[in-house]
């Protein structure tokens, strides 16, 4: 991939930036490529790299250099700063997770003993729990943070189901129906959750070390193409869809019925000419690339630096150290307010779409520490995330895939994107870690005991013994 991007970069306005960015994934994989490195780390690094490198790809349709756009010459500096930050994250992961002990053969293959139908039962149970929590009224106020962490049990169940099916070759039909359901269910919301199932299946394949063949290669290309197609389709319809779903231009509360929402999506899907695919693809690219905002932060901070030293870190720590269940009157976070203050941007479009816009934790670190000082802040975040992951990866009483899945939940719910704000990133890491420490201690043993029961259940075993 690096060689291919290097050749493509010859046709860009910034061949050096394109070539170095294209080879960065190879460098990062060389850094973290240890035998027992959690697959979630690979996802975290590649996804954040992609958000940075997408800005280099954007120069091709734009026909202009990184620093030649409306956001000014500091965009090129932001590109290099962010690329360096992702590499620093990789180094932090190597430091904290590079020496994980080898699991026993029993721990590594433990998940293969389970029955696909039992894992489907676990998935349905976590899905029902998520629905119950969302509609019970508990997902607000003081309990919102810990219960949001509990919702991610469904992600763990998905990962374990996929790992089991890919390892044993049993339950392919179950897996297909679950994938289709997750895609449809993801579109039924307003935040494009359909993409998660694509990531979990790909990471499960990587975690079980599925054999790479020509067929697997072709399947991976098809899988990625479908994901991109759905993402472009969503970009083309999401504005109208969100207005239909919420009945408002400034809300995320879904008021339209499920049939109305799916009916709208279905009508657009069966008439593909109603979507401007070229414009939607370009909008997806510029929305995914998260460099211009950091470039704006550099411009603003050089012109008028923040008067309060380390404000972003101090605000984030103050917010995190006051959990809402102990401080119910704590003010809500506003990413858009920080965006206006640090980047002098106008979040009108995002507010109208019922979403918010964030500077991102890399931009906030620049505002506090500049460059290269910001890399120290990134290293602190990486070491913290790595130590949390190491804790769960060293629970010797758990199957290896359960450890992998738990770390995937930790990373996916906290530091999975460069646009995550500093307080939300730190708060999510701490809260999800606390919740899953409790679940590992009191919930996992009971579920594992049930999954480990003999195939067919205890009654069937008794009848066989009597016979």
Steps between C-alpha positions, in 0.01 A plus 500: 500500500788734582661445160169556323436825687856611432443461124164677527671783688709580194185651348417712805593857585685380814693190394716489816202533737307244297790251488587526869135481600449198275790314661401590857268196549791269416716681756230480767434132441874438530493681834201317650544172312554280803359144527232579760416861417119552531335543162314805633833685505540437127150636441563809713823590324385432144167679544663812644770491234227477235332814639829686459608354166157564349603866488788410270260305278271804492773695321446280191140607421569852632803541275673708765773448760428434867568861589328648199138475613270738683635388839844636418860377504480367856303202372827350379654544844191347659535199268856433615418564867206259491694236310774524765239470775364173363853358479554604865184308589650194331818538706294525820314182408831321438634614838195385697384196300807377317594249771164335562555140615409218264158351581467130555372296202183434701439873554560582133259233372249515787240687291487217244327272752189714513186444296397772249138483616611572858697801382192617310309476829763717668480750213119517523523545878743792467284649224192479722696658786603787273141559390378485860756752619438740214123508553488472878590862563820402680721620213495854628629685800746349745485143363554583135878445493517158671194368317641616167801280576267206568347543154832393349445144620320449170822583315683236702230243422528578128877462504485165681233366263707596196819354650325172577344463154823591319698252711264202488322554168166439677214749524561689176126549454466650847785737429354613167164586654668687786708706254192591296304589813782721631525685168125567485487589870794736454324685221186529713682740733645839412872446571604247231555210744484253211878512452581339837407148392742523207785585735417230754487227236830610344671520838364160602654353185831660591477386864445132416781521243284379217706365212556759227416369156414649162133447584547682829671785319217534251246475782679775692490731198128431456441552872679835493319605182161428656594705806610796288187472285276509808697790645465703179128417482455612862686825430266572211177448697584575863391866508148430372482176698591669829238766447243229432610292800513782753247742356745777583822657381654528848425173675621140522177365650339260251126560468408336167387137499736222396288421195516862382877512544567170326247587231688820421836320485352223288351743251837674460683166470280372217548824307878548507480782247344713775840510674780714361772238548788722390411784733417260785835323462685830514298616803580171674870550429517856634287406804722201574825696463558674830799727432354834394361563849839443659645737241250764615599440862866561410410826321282628784738404781797661331303822453340506848617221735277376779557726803461211746786251489405133445130591497390200296671246726388675820139524379506136391642375831260715700208360302617139529570521873141613562289198394143594426352246742678690782464847347161495322512877451821487296475701179474300179791496258470703181747401229364775278584768760860379511506497119389863490755602764806317367438503125266800465279277289129515424322178608165607351481214248573232760251646748236509226568131435447417867867423561801680644848573371817447700854629471624153591746397767805560276395859432430556869846371589649746251304785658647411839855394413582605145735289291691283587368527856164364387664164433560467874126536560429242230753264659329536839166411343652203315673366811179531700297316237772237465516432874123460517513256208787311663293452815222324309737307273674345802187354666619139483166351601334632181504355148734687269218611270309642796806706590533615139131590486512691827794708382317563173206638699731720707668652194192518277306690765772752585805568281375368168515830310710817481187712536441382859533794737745475788245493788276249322798279419634499856154463651411210273826317572453529876128422510506208255801352681328520839177349367680212329719428802176438689351297216818290466488426870130420542344453155751318281536187721127425485471550125814294434371220720181492296685507167736223615219255576496184286351528153129435513471589867514298821179301443629358175820394671302325773291305248814386323646380828185302580500342153 
